[in-house]
Amino acid sequence: MSLVHNERQKLLAGNLDRLSSAFSIIGVVTPVIAWSYGFPTAPPFTIYSVVFSGIWFLTALSLHLLARRTLRRLRE
């Protein structure tokens, strides 16, 4: 049973880590690229948009740390 448990934990951790990557790309990388290239559809560069990107980054970091914590539940 521990093999099945370990595989489920690794699958969950992998999914959480991929979700954290998606959050960082959507909330941080995309706006920074849009601002740097001056896309007309980019959100205005204000303190609110920077805070919004920071929230996306902190959410991505939280998901990544949750994925790492999930891996600690592996059984021998």
GIZI-V158169 format. One record per helix or strand of 2 or more residues. SS is the DSSP state (2 for helix, 1 for strand). FROM is the first residue (numbers start at 1). LEN is the number of residues. If there is no record, write none. Layout:
# GIZI-V158169
SS_FROM_LEN + SS_FROM_LEN
This chain:
# GIZI-V158169
2_2_36 + 2_47_25
